[in-house]
Amino acid sequence: MEAAQVAEREDDFELPVAGFQGTPDEIERQWFEQVYKGRGDSMAQLTWRAVIMGSLLGGVLSLTNLYIGLKAGWGFGVAITACIFSYAIWSGLFKIGLVKTRMTILENNCMQSTASSAGYSTGGTLVSAFAAYIMLNGQPLSTPLMIGWVFFLAVLGVTMAIPMKRQMVNIEQLRFPSGIAAAETLRVLHSHGKRANRSANALGIACVVAAINQFWADGMTLIHKSLEPFSISTLVDKLNNVVFGQDWINRSVCFEWSSMFLAAGALTGLRASVSMLLGGTLCWAVFVPILQHRGVIPLDLDPETAYKQIVAWTLWGGVACMVTSGLLSVVFQWRSIVRAFGSLGGIFVQSRTRARSEVDDLEAPMSWFLTGQLVSLVALALLAKQTFNMPYWQSTLAVLLSFFLALVACRVTGETDTTPVGAMGKVTQLIFGGLSPHNMNVNLMAANITAGAATSSADLLTDLKSGYLLGANPRKQFLAQFAGIFVGTVVTVLCFNALVKDGSKLGGKQFPAPAAVTWKAVAEVMSKGIDQLAPIKAWSILAGGIVGIVLTVLVKLFPKHEKWIPSAAGFGLAWTFNWSYSLLFFLGALIAYFIEKKSPEMAEEYTYPVSSGIIAGSSLMGAVIKFF
């Protein structure tokens, strides 16, 4: 088919967001006839150029999540960013004649699945469980062991989603809002209109400007040491000494210039960012000074060690707030949990009882699910036994738990667009705290299996939702997602080891690693018991836990006033990282809010690409500088 006809077909296509009605067979027949035919059966999808482009972009973007995860414990899906980057790069290559044809919309869809798998599914466990392991043990795992863990965790999660896809995406047609957003982004980009070019240009310009800004802030000494006085960081340090003074700087109550956190705040939104500022101010400007003046924390700390010693006291309340709110939020989703387990029959029974249809040949077969689960179970059990002397039955239990908890996590993601990875991991930590009460490493890695599987499963289903709306072949998209695991694993593990090295920077001002701090704290409590902690830490856990419960209950009781109720996750997170970060999150969200109020159309068109470009440019340049 001619390229012009393909483009016209992409332009005229409306996403079937409203879904279809009828019996399961009727729903799948409608999708096959109205969406797949004429698109997925004839348009290029799983091509080498799509997989290679997705692998390259995913490998690069994995650094952004790795870097911002170590900095702020935050992670952003890379699918939409990859879509815009890919469109901009391929369109540029097409215009200058280096490639003969544009990518089809379904090629770009496969590309974003590969990029999403490489850039998001493989890095989360590194900045949480593995970083926590390093902090507890003072040394990292060997690189081959880490590669094995990350790879087989991703395989476990990706193949785990196979039986869930048909029930949650095809039959129940859960929304998976991020999947809808990615599909809509692709549709707009492939309209070849002016808006597509503006979005691509905005992302590219923002990326370059942010990279230059980050180099000016932290990389001037790479050119020559004499340029350090002219760097942004040095100039800001001088300003902080004048405005705040050393005592407040040691408490991180100062100004720090980082465009990355401004952009992160714009994407996060005003409610969570205000909650961070509120929690951070209460922690670093009230709680910490009180402890210092009472002699609990020394006041005359060395600037290099001040943050790490202070956060050892502040993290307990913040962690308790996040854990109780996360677990309670899952409890409040009990209807989703019931529906998740109720759909087990549909997942494993209906596929055997109903008559075979054309859709059966398009879906990833159950044999892939069984093979992936078996291979992952054996590999993870062997790694756990070799690394932590974890009994095989405990590894098997962890994998079985992972399926049921990932089932819940995927259901919640489909209904709310929020993946409760932290809560799922904490459930496993609580269970294994009873099974192996004094083994913190087993506690961490058992929860790591659950969290890794839940992350990968929810990410795949979100991407498959995009493909479902666009008329893609789900089997081909699964293969594209699977392909991204290889590049993502190697890049994230090697870069993680290069950034943290011996782990001495983890938990400090350079890499606060809030996610790792949270996992470490829960493992310590489950191992030692809360009664073994200092009284102030124990009371902090109690107070933080109550705050997390109260804030979560208030949202449930007054859903119409949710925007005025602080986010428990944002409030608690601010107790585990710099106050200056919470200030930047707030300023970024405030800027985005005013732009949206003044010009909603401009905000809709530019907020995501500009913010994504800033995060990508800043974090990539920051990682490069740290390597040097």
C-alpha positions as CSV (number, residue, x, y, z in Angstrom):
1,M,0.0,0.0,0.0
2,E,1.2,3.5,-0.8
3,A,2.6,5.6,2.0
4,A,0.0,8.3,1.3
5,Q,-2.8,5.8,1.8
6,V,-1.3,4.6,5.0
7,A,-1.0,8.2,6.3
8,E,-4.6,8.9,5.3
9,R,-5.8,5.8,7.1
10,E,-3.9,6.9,10.3
11,D,-5.3,10.4,10.1
12,D,-8.9,9.2,9.8
13,F,-8.7,6.6,12.6
14,E,-10.6,7.3,15.9
15,L,-9.5,5.5,19.0
16,P,-12.3,3.1,20.3
17,V,-11.9,4.4,23.9
18,A,-15.6,3.8,24.7
19,G,-15.1,0.1,24.1
20,F,-17.5,-2.5,22.9
21,Q,-20.6,-4.3,24.3
22,G,-21.8,-7.9,24.4
23,T,-20.5,-11.3,25.4
24,P,-16.7,-11.9,25.5
25,D,-16.8,-13.5,22.0
26,E,-18.9,-10.6,20.6
27,I,-16.6,-8.0,22.1
28,E,-13.5,-9.6,20.6
29,R,-15.3,-10.0,17.2
30,Q,-16.2,-6.3,17.2
31,W,-12.6,-5.4,17.9
32,F,-11.3,-7.7,15.2
33,E,-13.7,-6.4,12.6
34,Q,-13.7,-2.7,13.4
35,V,-10.2,-2.0,14.7
36,Y,-7.7,-4.8,13.7
37,K,-8.8,-5.5,10.1
38,G,-7.4,-3.0,7.6
39,R,-4.7,-2.0,10.1
40,G,-3.0,-4.7,12.2
41,D,-3.4,-7.3,9.4
42,S,-1.7,-5.2,6.8
43,M,0.4,-2.4,8.4
44,A,4.1,-2.9,9.3
45,Q,4.6,-3.4,13.0
46,L,7.3,-5.6,14.4
47,T,10.2,-4.5,12.3
48,W,14.0,-4.4,13.0
49,R,14.1,-0.7,12.8
50,A,11.2,-0.4,15.4
51,V,13.0,-2.8,17.8
52,I,16.4,-1.2,17.3
53,M,15.1,2.3,17.7
54,G,13.1,1.3,20.8
55,S,16.1,-0.5,22.3
56,L,18.3,2.5,21.8
57,L,15.8,5.0,23.1
58,G,14.8,2.8,26.0
59,G,18.5,2.3,26.9
60,V,19.1,6.0,27.0
61,L,15.8,6.8,28.8
62,S,16.5,4.1,31.4
63,L,19.3,6.4,32.6
64,T,16.8,9.2,33.2
65,N,14.7,7.0,35.5
66,L,17.8,5.5,37.1
67,Y,19.2,9.0,37.9
68,I,16.0,10.6,39.1
69,G,15.2,7.4,41.1
70,L,18.4,7.7,42.9
71,K,17.9,11.4,43.4
72,A,14.2,11.6,44.4
73,G,12.8,8.1,44.4
74,W,10.5,9.0,41.6
75,G,9.9,7.2,38.3
76,F,8.2,8.2,35.1
77,G,6.9,6.1,32.3
78,V,8.9,6.6,29.2
79,A,6.4,5.4,26.6
80,I,5.1,8.9,25.5
81,T,8.6,10.4,25.7
82,A,9.9,7.6,23.5
83,C,7.0,8.1,21.0
84,I,7.9,11.8,20.6
85,F,11.6,11.2,20.5
86,S,11.2,8.4,17.9
87,Y,8.9,10.5,15.7
88,A,11.3,13.5,15.9
89,I,14.4,11.4,15.1
90,W,12.8,9.3,12.3
91,S,11.1,12.3,10.7
92,G,14.5,14.1,10.7
93,L,16.2,11.2,9.1
94,F,13.4,11.0,6.5
95,K,13.6,14.7,5.7
96,I,17.4,14.5,5.0
97,G,17.0,11.3,3.0
98,L,18.9,8.8,5.2
99,V,15.7,6.6,5.4
100,K,13.3,6.1,2.6
101,T,10.0,5.7,4.5
102,R,8.4,7.0,7.7
103,M,7.5,4.6,10.5
104,T,3.9,3.5,10.5
105,I,1.9,4.2,13.6
106,L,2.0,0.5,14.6
107,E,5.8,0.4,14.1
108,N,6.0,3.3,16.5
109,N,3.7,1.5,18.9
110,C,6.0,-1.5,18.9
111,M,8.9,0.9,19.3
112,Q,7.4,2.5,22.4
113,S,6.8,-1.0,23.9
114,T,10.4,-1.9,23.4
115,A,11.5,1.5,24.9
116,S,9.1,1.2,27.8
117,S,10.4,-2.2,28.7
118,A,14.0,-1.2,28.5
119,G,13.5,2.2,30.1
120,Y,11.0,1.5,32.9
121,S,10.5,-2.2,33.7
122,T,14.1,-3.0,34.5
123,G,15.4,-0.1,36.6
124,G,12.8,0.1,39.4
125,T,14.3,-2.7,41.5
126,L,17.8,-1.2,41.2
127,V,16.9,2.1,42.9
128,S,14.8,0.3,45.6
129,A,15.7,-3.3,46.7
130,F,19.2,-3.5,45.3
131,A,20.2,0.0,46.5
132,A,18.8,-1.0,49.9
133,Y,20.8,-4.2,49.9
134,I,24.0,-2.2,49.3
135,M,23.1,0.2,52.1
136,L,22.6,-2.7,54.5
137,N,25.6,-4.8,53.5
138,G,28.1,-2.1,52.5
139,Q,28.9,-3.8,49.2
140,P,27.0,-4.4,45.9
141,L,26.3,-7.7,44.3
142,S,28.5,-8.8,41.5
143,T,27.5,-7.5,38.1
144,P,26.6,-10.9,36.6
145,L,24.3,-11.7,39.6
146,M,22.6,-8.3,39.3
147,I,22.1,-8.8,35.5
148,G,20.6,-12.2,36.2
149,W,18.3,-10.9,38.9
150,V,17.0,-8.0,36.9
151,F,16.6,-10.0,33.6
152,F,14.7,-12.9,35.1
153,L,12.5,-10.5,37.2
154,A,11.5,-8.7,34.0
155,V,10.9,-12.0,32.2
156,L,8.7,-13.1,35.2
157,G,6.6,-9.9,35.1
158,V,6.2,-9.7,31.4
159,T,5.1,-13.3,30.9
160,M,3.0,-13.1,34.0
161,A,0.8,-10.5,32.2
162,I,0.0,-12.8,29.3
163,P,-3.1,-14.5,30.9
164,M,-4.2,-11.2,32.4
165,K,-4.2,-9.3,29.1
166,R,-7.1,-10.9,27.4
167,Q,-9.4,-10.6,30.5
168,M,-8.5,-7.1,31.6
169,V,-7.8,-5.4,28.2
170,N,-10.0,-7.3,25.7
171,I,-13.0,-8.4,27.8
172,E,-13.3,-6.0,30.7
173,Q,-11.7,-3.2,28.7
174,L,-10.1,-1.5,31.7
175,R,-9.1,2.0,30.9
176,F,-5.3,2.0,31.7
177,P,-5.3,5.8,31.3
178,S,-1.5,6.0,30.5
179,G,-2.1,3.5,27.7
180,I,-4.9,5.7,26.3
181,A,-2.6,8.8,26.5
182,A,0.2,7.0,24.6
183,A,-2.2,5.8,21.9
184,E,-3.6,9.4,21.5
185,T,0.0,10.8,21.4
186,L,0.8,8.4,18.6
187,R,-2.4,9.2,16.7
188,V,-1.7,13.0,17.0
189,L,2.0,12.5,15.9
190,H,1.1,10.4,12.9
191,S,-1.5,13.0,11.7
192,H,1.7,14.7,10.3
193,G,0.1,18.0,11.3
194,K,1.8,21.1,12.7
195,R,1.1,20.1,16.3
196,A,3.1,16.9,15.9
197,N,6.1,18.9,14.6
198,R,5.7,21.5,17.4
199,S,5.6,18.8,20.1
200,A,8.7,17.1,18.7
201,N,10.6,20.4,18.4
202,A,9.6,21.4,21.9
203,L,10.9,18.2,23.4
204,G,14.2,18.3,21.4
205,I,14.9,22.0,22.3
206,A,14.0,21.4,26.0
207,C,16.3,18.4,26.1
208,V,19.3,20.3,24.6
209,V,18.8,23.4,26.8
210,A,18.4,21.3,30.0
211,A,21.6,19.3,29.1
212,I,23.5,22.6,28.7
213,N,22.1,23.9,31.9
214,Q,23.1,20.7,33.8
215,F,26.6,20.9,32.4
216,W,26.9,24.6,33.5
217,A,25.8,23.6,36.9
218,D,28.0,20.6,37.6
219,G,30.3,20.0,34.7
220,M,32.5,23.1,34.3
221,T,35.4,21.5,36.1
222,L,35.6,18.9,33.4
223,I,36.8,21.6,31.1
224,H,39.2,23.2,33.6
225,K,39.2,23.6,37.4
226,S,39.5,27.4,37.0
227,L,36.0,27.5,35.7
228,E,34.4,26.2,38.9
229,P,33.7,29.7,40.3
230,F,31.5,30.4,37.3
231,S,29.3,27.3,37.6
232,I,25.7,27.6,38.6
233,S,26.3,25.3,41.6
234,T,29.1,27.6,43.0
235,L,27.1,30.7,42.5
236,V,24.0,29.2,44.2
237,D,26.2,28.0,47.1
238,K,27.4,31.5,47.6
239,L,23.8,32.8,47.6
240,N,22.8,30.1,50.1
241,N,25.6,31.1,52.5
242,V,24.4,34.7,52.5
243,V,20.7,34.0,52.7
244,F,20.4,30.8,54.8
245,G,23.7,30.2,56.6
246,Q,25.6,26.9,57.1
247,D,23.3,25.4,59.8
248,W,20.2,25.6,57.5
249,I,22.3,24.4,54.5
250,N,23.3,21.3,56.5
251,R,19.6,20.7,57.0
252,S,19.1,21.0,53.2
253,V,16.9,24.1,53.8
254,C,18.4,26.1,51.0
255,F,17.9,26.7,47.3
256,E,19.3,24.2,44.8
257,W,19.0,24.9,41.1
258,S,17.9,21.8,39.1
259,S,15.6,22.1,36.1
260,M,15.0,18.4,36.3
261,F,12.9,18.7,39.5
262,L,11.0,21.7,38.2
263,A,10.0,19.5,35.3
264,A,9.2,16.6,37.6
265,G,6.9,18.9,39.6
266,A,5.1,20.0,36.4
267,L,4.3,16.4,35.6
268,T,3.5,15.4,39.2
269,G,0.9,18.0,39.8
270,L,0.1,20.6,42.4
271,R,-1.5,18.4,45.1
272,A,1.5,16.0,45.4
273,S,4.0,18.8,45.1
274,V,2.3,21.0,47.8
275,S,2.2,18.0,50.0
276,M,6.0,17.5,49.5
277,L,6.7,21.1,50.4
278,L,4.4,20.9,53.5
279,G,6.0,17.6,54.7
280,G,9.5,18.8,53.9
281,T,9.1,22.1,55.7
282,L,7.7,20.4,58.8
283,C,10.5,17.9,58.8
284,W,13.6,19.9,57.9
285,A,12.6,23.3,59.3
286,V,10.8,22.2,62.5
287,F,11.4,18.6,63.5
288,V,15.2,18.5,62.7
289,P,16.0,21.8,64.6
290,I,14.1,20.5,67.6
291,L,16.1,17.3,67.7
292,Q,19.4,19.3,67.2
293,H,18.6,21.7,70.0
294,R,17.8,18.8,72.3
295,G,21.1,17.2,71.5
296,V,19.7,14.2,69.7
297,I,21.4,15.2,66.5
298,P,24.8,17.1,66.8
299,L,24.5,20.7,65.5
300,D,28.1,21.1,64.4
301,L,28.1,18.3,61.9
302,D,30.5,18.2,58.9
303,P,28.7,19.4,55.8
304,E,29.5,16.3,53.9
305,T,28.0,13.9,56.5
306,A,25.3,16.2,58.0
307,Y,22.5,15.1,55.6
308,K,23.2,11.3,56.0
309,Q,23.2,11.6,59.8
310,I,20.0,13.7,59.9
311,V,18.0,11.6,57.5
312,A,18.8,8.5,59.7
313,W,16.3,10.1,62.2
314,T,13.8,11.7,59.9
315,L,13.1,8.8,57.6
316,W,11.1,6.7,60.1
317,G,8.1,9.0,60.2
318,G,8.1,9.4,56.4
319,V,8.5,5.7,55.7
320,A,5.6,4.9,58.1
321,C,3.4,7.4,56.5
322,M,4.0,6.0,53.0
323,V,3.7,2.4,54.0
324,T,0.4,2.7,56.0
325,S,-1.1,4.9,53.3
326,G,-0.1,2.5,50.5
327,L,-1.4,-0.5,52.3
328,L,-4.6,1.2,53.3
329,S,-5.1,2.4,49.7
330,V,-4.9,-1.2,48.5
331,V,-7.4,-2.2,51.2
332,F,-9.8,0.5,50.0
333,Q,-9.5,-1.0,46.5
334,W,-11.1,-4.2,47.9
335,R,-13.6,-4.2,45.1
336,S,-10.8,-4.3,42.6
337,I,-9.1,-7.1,44.5
338,V,-12.4,-9.1,44.5
339,R,-12.8,-8.5,40.8
340,A,-9.1,-9.4,40.2
341,F,-9.5,-12.8,41.9
342,G,-12.9,-13.2,40.4
343,S,-11.5,-12.8,36.9
344,L,-9.2,-15.8,37.5
345,G,-11.9,-18.0,36.1
346,G,-12.0,-15.9,33.0
347,I,-8.2,-16.0,32.7
348,F,-7.7,-19.7,32.8
349,V,-11.1,-21.3,32.1
350,Q,-12.8,-19.4,29.3
351,S,-9.8,-19.6,27.0
352,R,-10.2,-23.4,27.1
353,T,-14.0,-23.6,26.8
354,R,-14.9,-21.1,24.1
355,A,-14.6,-21.8,20.4
356,R,-11.4,-20.8,18.8
357,S,-11.5,-17.5,16.9
358,E,-9.2,-15.3,14.8
359,V,-8.2,-13.4,18.0
360,D,-6.6,-16.6,19.4
361,D,-4.0,-16.5,16.7
362,L,-3.1,-12.9,17.6
363,E,-2.7,-13.3,21.3
364,A,0.4,-14.4,23.0
365,P,-0.1,-18.2,23.7
366,M,-0.4,-19.6,27.2
367,S,2.7,-21.8,26.5
368,W,4.7,-18.6,26.6
369,F,3.3,-17.8,30.0
370,L,4.1,-21.2,31.3
371,T,7.6,-21.3,29.9
372,G,8.4,-17.8,31.1
373,Q,7.1,-18.6,34.6
374,L,9.0,-21.9,34.9
375,V,12.3,-20.6,33.6
376,S,12.1,-17.5,35.8
377,L,11.2,-19.5,38.9
378,V,14.1,-21.9,38.4
379,A,16.6,-19.1,37.7
380,L,15.5,-16.8,40.6
381,A,15.4,-19.8,43.0
382,L,19.0,-20.7,42.1
383,L,20.1,-17.0,42.3
384,A,18.4,-16.6,45.7
385,K,20.0,-19.8,47.0
386,Q,23.4,-18.9,45.8
387,T,23.3,-15.3,46.8
388,F,21.3,-15.3,50.1
389,N,21.0,-19.0,51.0
390,M,17.3,-18.5,50.6
391,P,15.5,-21.9,50.7
392,Y,13.9,-23.0,47.5
393,W,10.4,-23.2,49.0
394,Q,10.6,-19.6,50.0
395,S,11.6,-18.6,46.4
396,T,8.7,-20.6,45.1
397,L,6.4,-18.9,47.6
398,A,7.6,-15.5,46.6
399,V,6.9,-16.2,42.9
400,L,3.4,-17.6,43.7
401,L,2.7,-14.5,45.8
402,S,3.9,-12.4,42.9
403,F,1.3,-13.7,40.6
404,F,-1.6,-12.9,43.0
405,L,-0.2,-9.5,44.0
406,A,0.6,-8.6,40.4
407,L,-2.9,-9.5,39.5
408,V,-4.1,-7.0,42.1
409,A,-1.5,-4.4,41.0
410,C,-2.5,-4.7,37.3
411,R,-6.2,-4.4,38.2
412,V,-5.6,-1.2,40.2
413,T,-3.4,0.2,37.4
414,G,-6.1,-0.5,34.9
415,E,-8.7,1.3,37.0
416,T,-6.7,4.1,38.6
417,D,-3.5,4.5,36.5
418,T,-1.5,4.0,39.8
419,T,0.6,0.9,40.2
420,P,0.8,0.1,44.0
421,V,4.3,-1.4,43.6
422,G,5.5,-0.1,47.0
423,A,2.4,-1.6,48.8
424,M,2.8,-4.9,47.0
425,G,6.5,-5.1,48.1
426,K,5.6,-4.2,51.7
427,V,3.0,-7.0,51.8
428,T,5.8,-9.5,50.9
429,Q,8.2,-7.9,53.4
430,L,5.6,-8.3,56.1
431,I,5.0,-12.0,55.2
432,F,8.7,-12.9,54.9
433,G,9.4,-10.9,58.1
434,G,7.4,-13.7,59.8
435,L,9.0,-16.5,57.8
436,S,12.6,-15.3,58.1
437,P,12.5,-12.8,60.9
438,H,16.2,-12.1,61.2
439,N,17.3,-12.3,57.6
440,M,17.0,-8.8,56.1
441,N,18.5,-9.9,52.7
442,V,15.8,-12.6,52.2
443,N,13.2,-10.0,53.3
444,L,14.4,-7.6,50.6
445,M,14.8,-10.0,47.8
446,A,11.5,-11.8,48.3
447,A,9.8,-8.4,48.2
448,N,11.9,-7.5,45.2
449,I,10.5,-10.4,43.3
450,T,6.9,-9.2,43.9
451,A,7.6,-5.6,43.1
452,G,9.6,-6.4,40.0
453,A,6.9,-8.7,38.7
454,A,4.1,-6.2,39.4
455,T,6.0,-3.3,37.7
456,S,6.7,-5.3,34.5
457,S,3.2,-6.8,34.3
458,A,1.4,-3.4,34.7
459,D,3.8,-1.8,32.3
460,L,3.1,-4.4,29.6
461,L,-0.6,-4.2,30.0
462,T,-0.5,-0.4,29.8
463,D,1.4,-0.7,26.5
464,L,-0.9,-3.5,25.2
465,K,-3.8,-1.2,25.9
466,S,-2.3,1.3,23.5
467,G,-1.9,-1.4,20.9
468,Y,-5.5,-2.6,21.5
469,L,-6.8,0.9,20.7
470,L,-4.6,1.3,17.6
471,G,-5.4,-2.1,16.2
472,A,-2.0,-3.7,16.8
473,N,-1.2,-7.4,16.8
474,P,-0.8,-8.2,20.5
475,R,1.6,-11.1,19.9
476,K,4.0,-8.9,17.9
477,Q,3.7,-6.2,20.6
478,F,4.5,-8.7,23.3
479,L,7.6,-9.7,21.4
480,A,8.6,-6.0,21.1
481,Q,8.2,-5.6,24.8
482,F,10.2,-8.7,25.5
483,A,13.0,-7.5,23.2
484,G,13.5,-4.4,25.4
485,I,14.3,-6.5,28.4
486,F,17.8,-7.4,27.1
487,V,19.1,-3.9,26.4
488,G,17.3,-2.4,29.5
489,T,18.9,-5.0,31.8
490,V,22.5,-4.5,30.6
491,V,22.3,-0.7,30.4
492,T,20.6,-0.1,33.8
493,V,22.8,-2.6,35.7
494,L,26.1,-1.3,34.2
495,C,25.1,2.3,34.7
496,F,23.9,1.7,38.2
497,N,27.2,0.1,39.2
498,A,29.1,3.0,37.6
499,L,27.0,5.6,39.4
500,V,26.9,4.2,42.9
501,K,30.2,2.1,42.9
502,D,30.6,1.1,46.5
503,G,27.4,2.7,47.6
504,S,29.0,5.3,49.9
505,K,26.9,8.0,48.2
506,L,23.6,6.2,48.7
507,G,21.4,7.7,51.3
508,G,23.5,10.9,51.3
509,K,22.9,14.3,49.8
510,Q,24.1,13.4,46.4
511,F,21.9,10.3,46.0
512,P,19.2,10.3,48.7
513,A,17.6,7.2,47.2
514,P,14.3,7.5,49.1
515,A,12.9,4.3,47.7
516,A,15.9,2.4,48.9
517,V,15.8,4.1,52.3
518,T,12.1,3.0,52.6
519,W,12.9,-0.6,51.8
520,K,15.9,-0.7,54.1
521,A,13.9,0.8,57.0
522,V,11.1,-1.8,56.7
523,A,13.6,-4.7,56.5
524,E,15.3,-3.4,59.6
525,V,12.1,-3.1,61.6
526,M,11.0,-6.6,60.5
527,S,14.3,-8.0,61.5
528,K,15.0,-6.2,64.8
529,G,11.5,-5.2,65.9
530,I,10.2,-1.8,66.6
531,D,11.1,-2.1,70.3
532,Q,14.8,-2.2,69.5
533,L,14.7,1.3,67.9
534,A,15.5,4.5,69.7
535,P,12.3,5.9,71.4
536,I,12.2,8.9,69.1
537,K,12.3,6.7,66.0
538,A,9.6,4.4,67.4
539,W,7.3,7.4,68.2
540,S,8.1,8.8,64.7
541,I,6.9,5.5,63.2
542,L,3.7,5.6,65.2
543,A,3.0,9.3,64.4
544,G,3.9,8.9,60.7
545,G,1.7,5.8,60.4
546,I,-1.2,7.6,61.9
547,V,-0.8,10.5,59.6
548,G,-0.7,8.2,56.6
549,I,-3.9,6.5,57.7
550,V,-5.7,9.8,58.5
551,L,-4.8,11.4,55.1
552,T,-5.9,8.3,53.2
553,V,-9.2,8.0,55.1
554,L,-9.9,11.7,54.5
555,V,-9.6,11.2,50.8
556,K,-12.0,8.3,51.0
557,L,-14.5,10.2,53.1
558,F,-14.3,13.4,51.1
559,P,-13.4,12.5,47.5
560,K,-14.8,15.8,46.1
561,H,-12.3,17.7,48.2
562,E,-9.3,15.5,47.4
563,K,-7.3,18.3,45.9
564,W,-7.3,20.1,49.3
565,I,-6.2,17.1,51.2
566,P,-2.4,16.5,51.3
567,S,-1.1,13.4,49.5
568,A,0.3,10.9,52.1
569,A,2.9,9.7,49.6
570,G,4.2,13.2,48.8
571,F,4.1,14.2,52.5
572,G,6.0,11.1,53.6
573,L,8.5,11.2,50.7
574,A,9.6,14.7,51.7
575,W,10.9,13.3,55.0
576,T,13.4,11.1,53.1
577,F,15.0,13.6,50.7
578,N,16.3,17.2,50.6
579,W,14.0,20.1,51.4
580,S,15.3,21.8,48.4
581,Y,13.9,19.1,46.1
582,S,10.4,19.6,47.6
583,L,10.7,23.3,46.9
584,L,11.6,22.7,43.2
585,F,8.8,20.2,42.8
586,F,6.4,22.8,44.1
587,L,7.7,25.6,41.9
588,G,7.5,23.4,38.8
589,A,3.9,22.4,39.6
590,L,3.0,26.0,40.3
591,I,4.4,27.1,36.9
592,A,2.5,24.4,35.1
593,Y,-0.7,25.3,37.0
594,F,-0.6,28.9,36.0
595,I,0.2,28.1,32.4
596,E,-2.8,25.7,32.3
597,K,-5.1,28.4,33.8
598,K,-3.9,31.0,31.4
599,S,-3.8,28.9,28.3
600,P,-5.2,25.3,28.6
601,E,-4.5,24.5,24.9
602,M,-0.8,25.5,25.2
603,A,-0.5,23.5,28.5
604,E,-2.0,20.4,26.8
605,E,0.3,20.7,23.9
606,Y,3.6,21.6,25.5
607,T,3.6,20.6,29.2
608,Y,4.4,16.9,28.7
609,P,6.9,17.2,25.8
610,V,8.8,20.1,27.4
611,S,8.9,18.5,30.9
612,S,9.9,15.2,29.4
613,G,12.7,16.8,27.4
614,I,14.0,18.7,30.4
615,I,14.1,15.5,32.6
616,A,15.8,13.5,29.8
617,G,18.4,16.2,29.1
618,S,19.2,17.0,32.7
619,S,19.4,13.4,34.0
620,L,21.4,12.2,31.0
621,M,23.9,15.0,31.3
622,G,24.0,14.5,35.1
623,A,24.7,10.8,34.7
624,V,27.5,11.5,32.1
625,I,29.1,14.0,34.5
626,K,28.9,11.5,37.4
627,F,30.6,8.9,35.2
628,F,33.5,11.3,34.5
